[in-house]
Amino acid sequence: MSFHRAPDRGSSAAVALLCAGMVMSGTIGYFVVESGAPPLVVVFWRCVIGGCALLVVVGVRPGTRQELCMTVRSRTGVVLAGSGVLLVANWVLVFTAYEHLSIGVATVIFHVEPFILLGLGALFLHERFNRATLGWAGLGFLGIACVAQPWAAAGQEAGALLVGVGLTLVAATAYAGSIVVVRAQQGRTGSAPSPLVIVTIQLIAGAVITSPSLVVVPHQVSAPGWAHLVVLGLVNTALMYLIIYTAYPRLGTATIGVLAFVYPAAAVVVDLIAYGTAITTAQWAGFAAITAAGIGQVLTTSRHLQQPDGSTTLTNPAPEHRKSELVQPAKE
């Protein structure tokens, strides 16, 4: 009896990779703030530095260089560039929202993104999720609320709060959309682009659309600021998205959504180390809830993938032309 390969099958390594990527994502806010540059300028240099690093890697790998050239000239390249626009829009909107909201409130609002992702996955990728998935996602969101403590933002000006909420919700939708676009391409094509090619195309597209910021937005970056931008581009962009996109094809959208809750937990730890922010009892409870949600989703999915006879069931229905082995190839 034959079955299609489900994305979550044998996914322990992919879960570890995605968790590592989310932890790296949790340090992004620190480098953005310490750079001292406006959001659009930060995003531009993040794309340029990260993109140049990846182009060097592509240049020394003839096979990947040929793959990049072929992908850029194809319809897939155009679609991936579009996903890069969504990803970059998410960065700009989130960084701008920090000017109107506290980081805690923005973090909680942004993390309705897994719920948006679940909906988009069901709508466009025909992925199914059950009550258990919704329950784990709800537990993770409760954990986020405990970690970020949005009630500390009481008394903010209503207008600024409304603008910040709007920016963050649009950012969450853009990010979820970028994930769905990439996963759809990885699932449809007979030979899906590698993660190196995907991230490179996205960063090139991002650099192009944000380049006018150098002329339009007044800015002056200090020497320490440049150091933070370089780390942001090399580590928290090029390396991080390679890790994340390597994990995506092996995981279902539901699992990706729940594991996204690792990011804000990591951000709180970074805040503690960098700025001495104390972790309260409620935040420790939030950490526990986030961890339980991630582990619970993985275990629940693995259990549902096994039939009584030990065979694997299909969780992500796909057309017959989808390859059983996807080629191993963008939060803030």
NUNUMI-920340 format. One record per atom (N, C-alpha, C): x, y, z; residue in one letter. Coordinates in steps of 0.001 Angstrom, whole numbers, plus 524288, in hexadecimal, padded with zeros to 5 digits. Layout:
XYZA
...
//
This chain:
8035B7FB5580000M
800008000080000M
8037B804D780000M
8024B808857FC97S
805AE80D297FC28S
802D7812047FE00S
805D38158F8002BF
803B081A7280233F
8073D81EE5800ACF
804F6823A680065H
808278284F7FFA7H
80B2182973804A4H
80F9682BCC80412R
812A982D61808A3R
8103D8323080B20R
80F05831EC81035A
80CEC8366981307A
81162839C0814F4A
810DF83EEF814F2P
815258425381673P
8173D8416B81BE7P
813DC83F7081F85D
815A783EFD824E6D
81866839CE82615D
818988364D82249R
81AE28313482340R
820C9831AD8241FR
822C682F238283DG
8285B82F4482960G
82A58834C7829F6G
827758380782CE4S
8289983D9D82CDCS
82B9F83F808319DS
82DEC83C0D834B4S
830A783DC383970S
834FE841A683830S
83818840778342EA
83C5A84401832B8A
83A328492D830C6A
835E7848F382DD5A
8338F84DBE82BCFA
8316F8511F83038A
82F2284EA483429V
82D2C8518D838B1V
831AD8544A83B73V
8360D8518183C16A
83AA4853DB83EA4A
83CB98586E83B75A
83CE6857CF83648L
83EB285C09832E5L
83B36860D48335DL
8360D85FEB8332AL
832708645383363L
832BE8670A838B2L
8334A8640D83CD9C
833DE8667184209C
838CE869CD84239C
83D0E867E083FECA
841E286AE783FCDA
8411D86FF683CC4A
83E4E86FA083866G
83D348744C83559G
839E58783483852G
8361B8764883B56M
832CC879C883E6AM
835DC87C5D842D6M
839898797F84523V
83CD787BCE8493AV
8402D8802E846EAV
8426787F3A8424BM
8456B8835083FACM
841F98880383E7EM
83D20886F583CFFS
8397B88B3083BE2S
8387A88E81840BAS
838BB88BF98454DG
837C988ED084A28G
83BE0892EB84B6CG
84063892B2848D6T
8447F8969A849C7T
8443489B30845F6T
840BB89AEE84230I
8408589EF383E1BI
83F618A4588405CI
83B968A49F843E8G
83A1E8A9AD8461AG
83EB58AC7B8488CG
8421F8A99184B29Y
846B98ABE484DA3Y
84A2A8AE978498FY
84B4E8ABDE84545F
84EBC8AE1984145F
84C2A8B2AE83E71F
847058B26A83DC6V
844388B6C083B41V
8448E8BBA083E9EV
843698BB08843ABV
8437A8BF838473AV
849038C1BA847BAV
84CD98BE4C84856E
852338C01284924E
8549F8C28084441E
8527D8C15D83FAES
854998C3BC83AE4S
853718C99383AB6S
84F168CB3783D22G
84DA38D0B783D39G
84BA98D2D283813G
84AB38CF7583440A
848F58D13182F13A
843078D0C882E96A
8409A8D3E282B15P
83AF68D38D82A2CP
8397F8CE36827EDP
834A08CC77828A3P
832FC8C746826E0P
834288C61882126P
832D88C9B381D97L
833C38C8B381808L
839918C809816D3L
83CCF8CB228195CV
842738CACD81882V
844908C5AA81AADV
842AD8C41E81F42V
844468BF1E82188V
842F38BAA381DD1V
83E378BABA81BC7V
83C898B68781849V
83FCA8B67581348V
840F98BB1A8111AF
844198BB5280C59F
849708B8CE80D36F
84C338BA6A8114DW
8516B8B84F8123AW
851318B29E813E2W
84D178B11F8167CR
84C728AB97817D0R
84C2C8A84D812D3R
849378AA2280F01C
848C08A75A80A02C
84DDC8A76D806FAC
850798ABF5806C6V
855488AC75803C3V
8599F8A90D8060FV
85A6D8A97B80B2BI
85EAC8A68C80DA9I
85D988A0A880D69I
858CC89F2A80ECDG
85773899A280E95G
857948978A80907G
8558889A998054BG
8557A898F07FFDAG
85AEC898577FD99G
85E6E89BFF7FEC9C
863D889BAD7FCDDC
86698896D97FF09C
865A6895A6803FCA
8680A8910580659A
8664588C1780383A
8613F88BD480255L
85F3B887337FFABL
8611D886E97FA06L
861B488B647F779L
863A988B677F214L
8694C889697F1D4L
86C5D88A7F7F5E6V
871B1888647F620V
87187882737F660V
86E0E8806F7F9B2V
86D7B87AC17FA26V
86BB08786E7F4F8V
867E487AF17F280V
865EC879187ED71V
86A4B879227E967V
86D8787D337E984G
871B087DC67E5AAG
875B5879757E5C4G
8769D8771E7EA56V
87A93872F77EAB7V
8782B86D907EA0EV
8732386D5F7E8EDR
870818685E7E80BR
86E05868787E29CR
870B48666E7DEACP
86ED1866C27D943P
86944864B67D88BP
867F78606E7DB22G
862B985E4A7DA96G
85E95861FD7DC9EG
85FA2864567E124T
85BEA868057E36AT
85B9C86D007E034T
8601186EAF7DE14R
86025873537DAC0R
85CAD8728A7D5F9R
85D0186DF67D3A0Q
859BB86CC07CF1EQ
853FD86C7D7D0B9Q
852F786A377D556E
84D9C869D87D743E
84B4386F407D82AE
84E63872CF7DA61L
84C848781B7DB57L
84B2D87AD67D638L
84EA787A547D258C
84DAF87CDB7CD47C
848BE87AC37CABDC
847FB875A07CAF6M
84351873447C89CM
83E63874DE7CB82M
83EAF8750E7D0BCT
83A138766E7D3DBT
8388687C187D308T
83C5987F9C7D2C8V
83B438852C7D206V
8385A8861C7CCE4V
839A48830B7C8ECR
83732883C47C3D2R
831F1880FD7C353R
8305D87E2A7C75AS
82B8E87B167C718S
8272187DB17CA17S
8228087B757C97BR
81DF887D5B7CC5AR
81EC387CA57D23ER
8216C878607D3BBT
822818776F7D944T
825A087BE97DB98T
8296687DFF7D89DG
82C878825C7DA80G
82941887267DB94G
8257C8882D7D830V
821FF88CAB7D8F6V
81EBD88BF07DDE3V
81CC48872C7DEA5V
81991886107E346V
81CC8886957E840V
821968848C7E828L
824F5884FC7ECC3L
8267288AA17EDE1L
8272E88DC07E9CCA
8282F893527EA9BA
8237B895DE7ED3EA
81ECC894367EBA8G
81A12896367EE33G
819DB894C07F3EBG
81B9988FF37F531S
81BBA88E627FAB5S
81FB4891AD7FDB1S
823F1893387FAFBG
827CC896A47FD6BG
8259089BFE7FEA3G
8223D89DF27FB32V
81FA48A2F87FC24V
81C3A8A29780105V
8195E89E3D80193L
8161A89D7880636L
8197689D2E80B24L
81DCE89A6380ACAL
82143899D080F48L
8238589F0C81102L
825568A21E80D39V
827A08A73880E65V
823768AAFF81074V
81EC98AABA80E47A
81A818AE008103EA
819778ACD0815FBA
819B18A7D081758N
818FF8A63B81CC9N
81D238A8B98203FN
822238A8A981E8AW
826568AB03821A4W
8255E8B0D48227BW
824348B39D81E45V
823828B94B81EA0V
81EF58BA9782243V
81AA98B7C4821B1L
815FC8B8E8824D1L
816DF8B7D382A97L
819738B37382BCAV
81A6D8B22A8314BV
81E1F8B61F833C4V
8225A8B7738310DF
826168BB3283333F
823908C08B833F2F
81FFE8C1F383072T
81D398C6EF830F1T
8194E8C6CB83567T
816D98C24883634A
813008C1C483A6DA
815708C2A983FC3A
81A848C17F84050Y
81D288C25A8454BY
81D428C81C846D3Y
81C5E8CB918430FE
81C3C8D12284443E
816FB8D2C38469DE
813198CF4D84622H
80DD38D08E84814H
80C118CCFC84C7DH
80E758C87084CEAL
80D038C4B0850F2L
811D08C3188540CL
810F88C12D858B5S
815438BEC185B8BS
8168D8B9A1858C5S
81B588B7D48596CI
81CEB8B2FD856D8I
8198C8AE6F858B9I
8180F8AE7985DC7G
814CB8AA4285FDAG
80F8A8A9EB85D21G
80CE58AE5285C97V
807C58AE5D85A0DV
808478ACD585453V
80C2D8AEF2851AEA
80CF58ADAB84C26A
80E0A8A7D784B7DA
810F78A59484F1ET
8122A8A00184ECFT
80D4289CB384F3FT
809E389E02852F5V
8050A89B0E853A2V
801A089B8084EC5V
8010D8A04384CCDI
7FDB18A10D8483BI
7FFE889E388437BI
8051389E9B842A9F
8076B89C0F83E20F
806978962E83E43F
8066C893F5842DCH
805F288E508433EH
8005B88C4E842F6H
7FCEA88F7684095V
7F82C88D2483E5FV
7F99B88ACD83910V
7FE8188BC883757E
8005F889BD8324BE
7FFB4883D8831B6E
800D988092835C0P
7FFED87AFB83501P
7FA40879B6833AEP
7F69487CA3835F8F
7F11687BB9834B8F
7EFFB87D3E82F0DF
7F2468818C82D5AI
7F1B588328827E4I
7F42B87F1582454I
7F8B587D0A825EAL
7FB6A87919822DBL
7F8318741C82263L
7F5CD87273826A2L
7F27886DD382671L
7EE0986E998228BL
7EBAA8733E822ACG
7E7628745E81F16G
7E9238747A8196EG
7ED988770E81866L
7EF948775981313L
7F14B872008111DL
7F39086ED1814A3G
7F5268698F8131DG
7F0818663A81194G
7EC39866B88148EA
7E784863C581347A
7E513865B680E34A
7E54E86ADD80D50L
7E2C286D2F808C1L
7E5C086C2B803B6L
7EAF386CDC803DFF
7EE0986C957FF0FF
7F1128677C7FE63F
7F291864F2802B9L
7F5958601C80253L
7F24985B4B80382L
7ED4785C26804D3H
7E9AD857D9805FCH
7EBA38547D80A7BH
7EE1A856F280E42E
7EFEF85423812D7E
7EBBF854318170BE
7EB2984FAB81989R
7E71684F2681D7CR
7E95884FAF822F3R
7E63E851D18266AF
7E7D4851F682BE9F
7E316850BE82F38F
7E40184E6F833C1N
7DFB984CB183712N
7DF498500783BF9N
7DBD684E5C83F70R
7DAFD8515C8443FR
7DFE08516E847A9R
7E2D384D218478FA
7E79684CF584AB9A
7EB688513284908A
7EBEB851F8843E6T
7EF6685608841E5T
7EDB385B69843C0T
7E8A785C7184372L
7E6A28617584547L
7E7878621B84B24L
7E70185DCE84E04G
7E7E985E0D853A3G
7ED9185F46854F0G
7F14385CB38522EW
7F6CB85DC485324W
7F8328635285191W
7F5F98652284D39A
7F70186A8784B8FA
7F4E786E6784F92A
7F04C86D45851A6G
7EE12870A9855A7G
7F161870C985A93G
7F38586C2D85C0FL
7F6FA86BF6860A3L
7FBE986F2185FA6L
7FE0086EBF85AE8G
802A2871CB85998G
801948779B859C8G
7FD0A87943857E0F
7FBAC87ECC857FEF
7FB03880B185D99F
7F8C487D5E860F0L
7F84D87EB78667BL
7FDBA87F64868E1L
8015C87BF98674AG
806B687C7F8692DG
80933881958677DG
8082C8832D8629EI
80A3788824860A3I
8082688CAB863E0I
8031D88C788652BA
800CC890A486851A
803798910486DA4A
804AD88C7586FF5C
8074488C758750CC
80CE088E81874AAC
80F8388D3687060V
814ED88EE086FBBV
8154D894B686EA4V
8120F896A086B0DA
8126789C1F86975A
80F7F89FD186D19A
80B9789DE486FF4Q
808968A106873AEQ
806878A6168713EQ
802E38A5B486DA2P
800E48AA5486AF3P
7FDFC8AE1A86E80P
7FC398AC31872FCW
7F9738AFAB8769DW
7FCF48B40D878A4W
802108B37587801A
805A58B798879B3A
805508BC5C87634A
802A08BBD1871ABA
8023D8C02386DFBA
7FD788C38F86EEDA
7FA9E8C2AA87327A
7F5EF8C5BC8743CA
7F73E8CB83874A1A
7F3C98CEC48728AG
7F4758D460872DCG
7F6F98D6CA86E1EG
7F87A8D3A786A43Q
7FAB88D5E686593Q
7F68F8D8E786294Q
7F8438DCA985F90E
7F4B38DFC485C61E
7F1CC8DC3A85895E
7ECA88DCEC8583CA
7E96F8D9748550FA
7EB008D99984F50A
7EC408DE2C84D4CG
7EDB18DEA3847C7G
7F29E8DBA084680G
7F6A58DC38849BCA
7FB888D974848E1A
7FABF8D39684955A
7F7818D20584D1AL
7F6688CC7A84DD1L
7F3BA8CA3884901L
7EFFE8CD21846D8L
7ED268CB4A84241L
7F0D38CAB583D91L
7F42F8CE8E83CC8V
7F7F18CE4B83873V
7FB9A8C9A58392AV
7FD998C8F683DDBG
801268C4A883EECG
7FEA18BF5B83E24G
7F9CD8BED383FF8V
7F6F68B9EA83F52V
7F6238B8BC83987V
7F4938BCB883699G
7F3B38BBFC83104G
7F8A88BA5682E29G
7FCFD8BCFC82F46L
801F48BBA982CC9L
8039B8B60B82E08L
802F08B481832F0T
804A58AF548348DT
801488AB0D83228T
7FC2D8ABED831D0L
7F8BB8A80A82F73L
7F9E78A755829A4L
7FAE18AB9B826F3V
7FC468AB3B82166V
801808A86C820CBV
8052E8A98C8245BA
80A468A6F582434A
809A68A10F824F3A
8065C89F77828ABA
80583899E6829A6A
8032F89732824E5A
7FF8F899D782256T
7FD248979E81DA7T
8011B8972881939T
8047189B1F81894A
8087089AFA8147CA
80C448968C8156AA
80DDA895C981A4DY
811878919881B7DY
80F2988C3D81A7DY
80A4888B7B81C4AA
807A58868081B51A
807158858581576A
805E4889A48128AG
805688891E80CE7G
80A7C8878180A5AG
80EDE8899A80C2ES
813F288833809EAS
815288827180AD7S
813B98807080F6EI
8149C87AEC81099I
811608777780CFCI
80C6F878DB80C4CV
808F8875C1808F9V
80AE0875B080356V
80CAE87A3280166V
80EA187A7B7FBFEV
81355876E77FB49V
81713877107FEF3V
81BC0873D27FE86V
81A5386E0E7FEDEV
8170286CA180297R
815878672480334R
81282865297FE7AR
80F57868777FC2AA
80C73866E17F77FA
8102F865BB7F300A
81435868FB7F25DQ
8180E868097EE44Q
81B2F863187EF58Q
81CA88623D7F440Q
81F9C85D9A7F59EQ
81C6A858A77F4D0Q
817418591A7F53FG
813EE8548F7F4B2G
81235853727EF28G
811F7857737EBD1R
80FEA856BD7E692R
814018550A7E2A6R
818A6857337E2FDT
81C828565B7DEE7T
81F05851027DF57T
8206B84EC77DADCG
822F6849BB7DAE1G
8286084A117DD42G
82AED84E7C7DCAES
8301784F567DEFES
83006854A77E199S
82E7A854B87E687A
82DCE859A47E94FA
8330785C697EA00A
83312861A47E9C6P
837F2864887EA93P
83A3E863607EFF3P
83F57863897F04AS
841F1862A87F549S
8410C867567F8D2S
841C1866A67FE03P
8410E86B1180192P
844B486F9080040P
8496F86E537FE89L
84D3C872647FD28L
84B24875D47F8C3L
848D98736C7F4D6V
846A3876547F074V
841E88797C7F22CV
83E8D877247F557I
839CE879D27F726I
83B2687EC67FA27I
83E9087E447FE0DV
83FEE882C180154V
842BF886F17FE2AV
846298854C7FAA0T
8490A8891A7F76ET
8455088C5E7F422T
84192889DD7F19EI
83DC088CB37EE6DI
83A83890637F1CAI
838EE88E997F65DQ
835CD891EE7F9CCQ
838D7896C67FB82Q
83DBA8961C7FCE5L
840D889A8E7FEB8L
8421689E5E7FA4BL
8430289C5A7F5A0I
843E789FD27F12CI
83F0E8A31A7F02DI
83A7F8A08E7F038A
835978A3697EF6FA
834CD8A7777F3B4A
8361A8A6077F89EG
8358A8A9AB7FCF4G
839178AE577FC80G
83DF28AD6A7FAD3A
841A48B1BC7FA2AA
83FC78B5877F5FBA
83D978B3737F1D1V
83BBF8B6CA7ED82V
837438BA467EF45V
833758B80D7F1E8I
82ECD8BB287F336I
82FC08BEEF7F7B8I
833BE8BDFA7FAF3T
834DC8C1907FF4FT
839518C5587FE26T
83BD18C4DC7F9A2S
8404E8C83D7F85AS
83F058CE127F85CS
83A338CFB57F6E7P
8390D8D5547F71BP
8397A8D7AC7FC8EP
8397E8D4538009ES
839C78D654805FBS
83ED58D948806F9S
843028D7FB8042EL
847F98DAAA804F7L
847A88E0668036BL
8440B8E1967FFE9V
8435A8E6F87FE1EV
83EF78E9AD80114V
83AD68E6C480221V
836168E90F80463V
836808E9BD80A4DV
838EA8E5F880CFAV
839038E600812B7V
83E398E823814B1V
83E2D8EC8281790P
843088EE97819CEP
8453D8EABD81DD5P
84A488E99F81D83H
84C8A8E5F382130H
8526D8E6A482182H
8547F8E52C825EDQ
85A278E52C826B8Q
85B5F8E0BF82A79Q
85E648DCE4828A8V
85F888D84282BC1V
8650B8D8B182E0AV
8657C8D7C383319S
86A958D7FA835B4S
86DA68D2FF834A1S
872988D2F083623A
875E08CE4883569A
873AC8C98A8384DA
872218CA1A83D55P
86FA98C5A583FF8P
86A978C40F83D54P
867C48C7EB83B3EG
862EE8C6BA8387FG
863E38C352833C0G
868158C485830D0W
8697B8C15982C49W
86ACB8BBC382DECW
86D748BB2F83252A
86ECA8B5EF83435A
869D98B2BF83530A
865F78B54083786H
861068B28483888H
85E2D8B13D83377H
85E688B4AD82FA3L
85BE58B3A682A99L
85E888AF1A827CBL
863B88AEC082833V
8668D8AA78825AFV
864F38A5378280FV
864AC8A4F582D41V
863078A01F82FD2V
85D6189EDB82E52V
85A1D8A2DD82E31L
854A18A21782CB9L
8543089FC08273EL
857638A1B3823A6G
8571D89FCD81E4DG
8597089A6A81D8FG
85DF4899668200FL
860A98946F81F41L
85E3E88FEF8225FL
85D64890E48276EV
85BA088CB082ADEV
855B788C6182B28V
8533E890DA82C5DN
84DA0890D482D4DN
84A5B891548285BN
84CE589112823E4T
84A008911A81EFCT
84BCB88C9381B8DT
8509488CDD81988A
85272888D2815EFA
8525F8836B81876A
85518882CC81CCBL
8556287DB781F60L
8501687C0C8218AL
84D4E87FB082408M
8486187E5482691M
8444D87C51822B8M
843B987EF981E3AY
83FB887D5181A8BY
8414087858817A9Y
846468775A81702L
847E687259814E0L
8462A86DEA8187DL
846E486EC281D95I
8454A86AD38216BI
83F6186A0C8214BI
83C7886E5F82147I
836CE86E0A82170I
834A086B6581C8AI
8369D86CEB817EEY
8348C86AB68131AY
836418651081241Y
83A6486363814E0T
83BC985DE3814BDT
837CE85AB0817CET
835A985D0381BF5A
831D785A4481F3DA
82C6185A3781CDAA
82AD285E5F81A16Y
8257685ED981832Y
8236585A2881529Y
82640858148113DP
823F7853DA80E21P
822E884EE781138P
8255B84E4F815B3R
824C28498C818D4R
82064849FE81CDDR
81E0684E9181D56L
81A3184F7C8216EL
814FE8514F81F27L
810C284FFC821E0G
80BA9851F682063G
80B088579B8221CG
8076385A5881F9ET
8067A85FD7820EDT
804EA86079826A0T
801D885CC9828B0A
8002485D2682E29A
804CC85D08831DBA
8087285970830ECT
80D118590B83440T
8106685DF4833E2T
8111885FF382F27I
81412864C682E73I
811948693683190I
80C5C8697A83155G
8099886DAB83412G
80A5D86D73839EBG
809F4868CA83C34V
80A7C86854841E1V
810188694D84395V
813EC86740840A7L
81961868048421BL
81B1A86DB684197L
81807870D983EC7A
819428766483E5DA
819268790D843B5A
8167F876A784786F
81636878FB84CB6F
81B79878D184F8DF
81F46875E184D88V
8247C875CE84FE8V
8271287B2884F67V
825EA87DEC84B27Y
82875882F984A18Y
827D1886F584E7BY
823028883485035P
8229188C2D8544EP
824F188A7A85982P
824D68855E85A99A
827568838685F61A
82D2D884A985F35A
82F88883B785AAFA
8351B884E285A0AA
8362288AB485A88A
8328A88DDD85884A
8332E8938B858CAA
8334C8957185E70A
8301A8930F861C7V
830118949C86749V
8354489339869E0V
8377288EB786895V
83C8388D2786AC6V
840C5890F786918V
840AE8927886413V
8447C8964186219V
843E589B74864EFV
83F0E89CFA865E1D
83E078A1D9868A8D
8403D8A1A186E29D
83FD189D1A8709FL
841EF89C6B875E1L
847E489CE8875D9L
84A6989A4587211I
8501D89A43871CFI
8524289FA787053I
84FC18A22986C7CA
851D58A71186A6EA
8507B8ABC586DCAA
84BBE8ABCC86FF4Y
849E38B078872B0Y
848708AF8487866Y
849288AAB087A35G
848298A98787FADG
842788A96A88127G
83F0B8A8AF87D6DT
8396E8A86D87E8CT
8383B8A3768819DT
835D58A40A8861EA
834B489F948897BA
8305889C3A8872FA
830B389719887FEI
82CA38937D8863DI
829138925088AD5I
8241A8936688A1CT
82051892BB88E4ET
81E4588D1F88E6DT
81B4D88BFA8928DT
818DD886D189303T
8152C885CA88E74T
81242889D288CF2A
80EAC889398888BA
8119D887F588382A
8163388A4E882CBQ
8193F8893687E1CQ
81B68883AA87E1CQ
81D10881C6882A6W
81EC687C54882EAW
81A4A878A988194W
81591879FE8836EA
810FC876DB88211A
8100B8770487C28A
810FA87B96879DAG
8107087C2187438G
8144B878BD87146G
819338789787326F
81D188752C870BCF
81B3A86F80870CCF
8191F86DD587542A
8174786873875C6A
812CF8675D871F5A
80F4286B258716EA
80AD786A6C86DDBA
80CA886A1586830A
8106E86D6D866BCI
8127F86D5F86160I
8151F868268603DI
8184286648863EAT
81AF38614C8632DT
8170B85CD4862BDT
8131985CD786622A
80F26858B186603A
80C26858BD860DBA
80AFE85D7385EE2A
8082485DD4859F1A
80B5985B988556DA
8105E85CF585533G
813AF85AFD85100G
814468551F8512DG
81584852FE855CBI
8163584D5F8564CI
8111084A818555FI
80CD984CAD85783G
807B484A3E856E1G
8060C849E085133G
806FA84E1084E2EQ
8059484DFC848A2Q
808B0849DB845B0Q
80DC184989846C2V
81112845B284410V
80F4F8402684555V
80E5D83F0584A57L
80CBD839C284BEFL
8075D83869849CAL
803C983C34849DDT
7FE8783B4A847D3T
7FEAA83A1284204T
801BF83D1E83F1FT
8022783C408397CT
80483836F483849T
808A18358783B15S
80B298307E83A38S
8076782C0483B4AS
8043E82C8683F4DR
8008382868840A2R
7FC5B827CE83C78R
7FA7582C3683A60H
7F65F82BFD8365CH
7F877829E283132H
7FDA682A3F83061L
7FFEA8285B82B80L
800458226B82B54L
7FFA481FD282FC8Q
8001F81A2682FFBQ
7FAC88178E8304BQ
7F9A78142682C88Q
7F4EB8110B82C90Q
7F5C080C5A8302BQ
7F197809A7831B3P
7F229805078350CP
7F5D2800ED832C1P
7F62E8008982D82D
7F9917FCA182B26D
7FF267FE9182A79D
800368034A82C7DG
8057C8056682C36G
8069A8087682757G
802B7808EF823E1S
8039380BD981F0BS
802FB811A581FFAS
804CB814B181C3CT
804A381A6381CB7T
7FFF681C95819DAT
7FD1E8200481C71T
7F8978226D819F9T
7FA03827B3817BAT
7F6E18298E8143CL
7F80482E7A8118FL
7F56F832FC81469L
7F88E836C281636T
7F66A83B57818CDT
7F61383FF68152BT
7F93D8400881119N
7F93F8445280D59N
7F80884238807F5N
7F304841D28067AP
7F1B983FC280167P
7F496842D17FD38P
7F694840247F94BA
7F989842B97F535A
7F85E840357F001A
7F908843137EBACP
7F840840D27E68FP
7FC0883C4F7E5B0P
7FAA8838BD7E213E
7FDDC8342D7E121E
8034B8358D7DF25E
803E383A3A7DCBCH
808F683B7F7DA8FH
80CD483D617DE94H
80B0983E297E383R
80EB783FE37E791R
8129B83B8A7E8B6R
8178E83CE47E8F9K
81B928390B7EA0EK
81B62837767EFC6K
81C858327C7F0C8S
81C668309E7F628S
820E5832C77F95BS
82524834517F6BDE
829A3836947F978E
82A8283C1B7F784E
8296F83FD87FAC4L
82A44845447F94EL
83001846B47F9F0L
831F1849DB7F664V
8375A84BAD7F6CBV
837EB84EFF7FBB0V
83C1C84E3E7FE99Q
83CF2851508034AQ
83F15856A7801C0Q
83C0F85AC280261P
83E3B85F948007BP
843528611E80329P
8288D884018151CA
82A7A8866A8162CA
8263D88702817D6A
826DA88B5C826DDK
824F688E3582B8AK
826C5893AD82B07K
828B3894E082E3BE
82AF1899F082D0DE
82FC4898F0829D5E
//
